[in-house]
Amino acid sequence: MTRLSVNKTYKLYINGQFPRSESGRSYPVTDAKGDFLANASWASRKDARDAVKAARAAFPDWSGRTAYNRSQVIYRIAEVLESRRGQFEDEIRSQEGAAASLARKAVDAAIDRLVWYAGWSDKLPQVLGGANPVAGPYFNQSTPEPSGVIAVIAPKGPLLGLVSVIAPVITSGNTCVAIASEPHPLSAITLGEVMATSDLPAGVVNLLTGPQVELAPWLASHMDVNGIDLTGVRDADLAISLEQAAAENLKRVRRSGVEDLFSAPDLDRMTTYLEIKTVWHPMGL
Amino acid sequence: MTPSKDVARTAAAFEYAPAPESNSIATIRPHVGLFIDGDFRDGSGRAFKTINPATEEVLSEVSEATEVDIDRAVKAARAAQRRWARLTGAERSKFLFRLARIIQERAREIAVLESIDNGKPIKESRDVDIPTAAAHFFYYAGWADKLEYSGHGPTPRPIGVCAAVIPWNFPFLMLAWKIAPALATGNTVVLKPAETTPLTALLFAEICQQADLPPGVVNIVTGAAATGAELVSHPGIDKIAFTGSTVVGRQIAKSVAGTDKSVTLELGGKAANIVFDDAPIDQAIEGIINGIFFNQGHVCCAGSRLLVQESVFEEVIDRLKRRMAILRVGDPLDKNTDIGAINSKSQLDKITELTESGLAEGADSWSPECTLPAKGYWFAPTVFTGVSQANRIAREEIFGPVLSVLTFRTPKEAVEKANNTPYGLSAGVWTEKGSRSLWMASQLRAGVVWSNTFNRFDPASPFGGYKESGYGREGGRHGLTAYLAPTHFTTSGSR
């Protein structure tokens, strides 16, 4: 008699924990051929709000850590991801029907991207800030600071897209609520497991799975969210309504566009969610 | 001696004879058109009057730009942009240096006109607004041929045609903040000055002619809110730079959804000015005065919420009142004037309404005795004590010479109160303890933090807000970012 396998229940990742959706809803996830893979949580408005609350609560500690420390934590995520790469390759192959070589390439790119962003946290203030030579006896210095809580809508795909939108946001000290790719939510939750075991403080990254069209408007209109990344939004009308909702509290918005996720990212994934602070102090005896 | 007697005696000791600047240096034409494609022409809307807020006299009749005029201006800017961007950076640089020099040469004339049209004291327009505007052109002139060193990649590209919509509080300076970086980076501009302060922008149009700036590189369209809305929604606009209210900023942010337009917004504020018990008290009092009464308090980064540590509250308030009693309110052209006219009747009404709400909500108001001119729009410098965080005067931008005072006990409480606002433009900290000053600066969610100083501006220093105070920075290397094309999309069609 063959052994009956123990299937994993895919839940949400909020505040460092893995709760089911409070709505009790789920939706079936299928493989590339349309066969059933698993049930994913169908997050609700309440889940989205809980996630924002967790992200806000995590912000003072995460943004207040030294850049060196944030850098190490993000590098640690890359390490743990590398150690579990086989599982991600399998998931990518089953969810997307991708060839083994392509799955390997996507996992390589996701790990390397985390390593790249890990190194950015303590470079940003030097690259983006500096001393300003004002015409008077003043010390004057500008430095970037994180905007706060950022909502990110991940592009389609199991892993690389999600890593590509989360890592740039958190490396500078923001916290985030991400909506995973609707057809590929399973690896997102597995990535949550990686994060939960990488010394990333609870609430810095929160992951929601479910219909983008239903979840994104709650985040776009949430008054305690400071920025939104629309990368994963392909529906032009939805993108417009999200940008309009985001204007209510002047969220920093990164619009969607066609991007090759395998190519080197531009700095704007980080700079869109950074505020330049300039401090003046008189000089004198 | 009671404080009020003391105050009266101090005020009496400071009698000055009037020292008015001559207004003859400024030529005010009875009628001014729009500046489009290098020439002045009448707009197709209904001309409107701009008045001197200190006397209520009509200064000039100004054209109103409507849809057809805006379209013409945007097309002129588009045609000019291709040529302007093809010039070498060095040539663009020289044009900007020229503009800077002419502004310096005609500084007195611009300053007088600014004070007449805006109501601000001549000492401010003469010593701050106009010299800083010239400095802005000087600063960005130097960038025009060095953009590849600015941290925007090896081949920075302009965005295209910029719509600049500016407010009435610093008309000429805000024009410089918008036009100088836009031109340096190879963009062209259609600028709409505020309805109540169009005259120095139209004088700048003459300066563009004197500088032989190619036609269409700078276009100036006058009008009210409808003209501004028409301009920013024109499909030929690639970039919007707006300074003004958060309400309008929000409308603009909504209106660009689904377009390729990029936007920078410099909006309202409700800055905390925080005074610790170890502050250099004389400087702090000057900083408080400067923070809220500079430019009649018509300053988005004004230090309108004074947070005083409880242990020095009485001393600070007493000294503040003594200092307020010798502020001179009156003729903007008088060189001794500290506080000029409120820019418009509608702004005066807004200030009056908010101060009345302060009284109705239970705060205590104090103003020194001062005789306000019979004509024109005036508001005596006012300080509110007994203010709670929930009061409108502690939450809403008054944009007038009205200070709300709150107290705190610990640095953490100061930070909490200071950050308890949807705005985040500026903040002030007064303490002689260096480590506390730096800690406070790191905790305050504001784009500019002035430690032991306030309301300092410099073209090399980035300025702009957190949260609902807007996004993007003006000034410095950071100010270039808003005028250079984003590079991240790899396929055409989505820029």
Chai-1 contact restraints between the chains, C-beta under 6 A:
chainA,res_idxA,chainB,res_idxB,connection_type,confidence,min_distance_angstrom,max_distance_angstrom,comment,restraint_id
A,N132,B,A460,contact,1.0,0.0,6.0,A-B,restraint_1
A,N132,B,S461,contact,1.0,0.0,6.0,A-B,restraint_2
A,N132,B,G476,contact,1.0,0.0,6.0,A-B,restraint_3
A,P133,B,A460,contact,1.0,0.0,6.0,A-B,restraint_4
A,V134,B,D458,contact,1.0,0.0,6.0,A-B,restraint_5
A,V134,B,A460,contact,1.0,0.0,6.0,A-B,restraint_6
A,V134,B,S461,contact,1.0,0.0,6.0,A-B,restraint_7
A,A135,B,D458,contact,1.0,0.0,6.0,A-B,restraint_8
A,N140,B,S461,contact,1.0,0.0,6.0,A-B,restraint_9
A,S142,B,P462,contact,1.0,0.0,6.0,A-B,restraint_10
A,I240,B,A257,contact,1.0,0.0,6.0,A-B,restraint_11
A,I240,B,G258,contact,1.0,0.0,6.0,A-B,restraint_12
A,E243,B,A257,contact,1.0,0.0,6.0,A-B,restraint_13
A,Q244,B,K254,contact,1.0,0.0,6.0,A-B,restraint_14
A,Q244,B,A257,contact,1.0,0.0,6.0,A-B,restraint_15
A,A247,B,R250,contact,1.0,0.0,6.0,A-B,restraint_16
A,A247,B,A253,contact,1.0,0.0,6.0,A-B,restraint_17
A,A247,B,K254,contact,1.0,0.0,6.0,A-B,restraint_18
A,N249,B,E468,contact,1.0,0.0,6.0,A-B,restraint_19
A,L250,B,E468,contact,1.0,0.0,6.0,A-B,restraint_20
A,R252,B,Y471,contact,1.0,0.0,6.0,A-B,restraint_21
A,G257,B,F489,contact,1.0,0.0,6.0,A-B,restraint_22
A,G257,B,S494,contact,1.0,0.0,6.0,A-B,restraint_23
A,V258,B,T491,contact,1.0,0.0,6.0,A-B,restraint_24
A,V258,B,S494,contact,1.0,0.0,6.0,A-B,restraint_25
A,E259,B,T490,contact,1.0,0.0,6.0,A-B,restraint_26
A,D260,B,T490,contact,1.0,0.0,6.0,A-B,restraint_27
A,D266,B,T487,contact,1.0,0.0,6.0,A-B,restraint_28
A,D266,B,H488,contact,1.0,0.0,6.0,A-B,restraint_29
A,D268,B,H488,contact,1.0,0.0,6.0,A-B,restraint_30
A,E275,B,Y466,contact,1.0,0.0,6.0,A-B,restraint_31
A,I276,B,P462,contact,1.0,0.0,6.0,A-B,restraint_32
A,I276,B,R473,contact,1.0,0.0,6.0,A-B,restraint_33
A,I276,B,H478,contact,1.0,0.0,6.0,A-B,restraint_34
A,T278,B,V448,contact,1.0,0.0,6.0,A-B,restraint_35
A,T278,B,S461,contact,1.0,0.0,6.0,A-B,restraint_36
A,T278,B,P462,contact,1.0,0.0,6.0,A-B,restraint_37
A,V279,B,A441,contact,1.0,0.0,6.0,A-B,restraint_38
A,V279,B,V449,contact,1.0,0.0,6.0,A-B,restraint_39
A,W280,B,W450,contact,1.0,0.0,6.0,A-B,restraint_40
A,W280,B,T453,contact,1.0,0.0,6.0,A-B,restraint_41
A,W280,B,R456,contact,1.0,0.0,6.0,A-B,restraint_42
A,H281,B,S451,contact,1.0,0.0,6.0,A-B,restraint_43
A,P282,B,N452,contact,1.0,0.0,6.0,A-B,restraint_44
A,P282,B,T453,contact,1.0,0.0,6.0,A-B,restraint_45
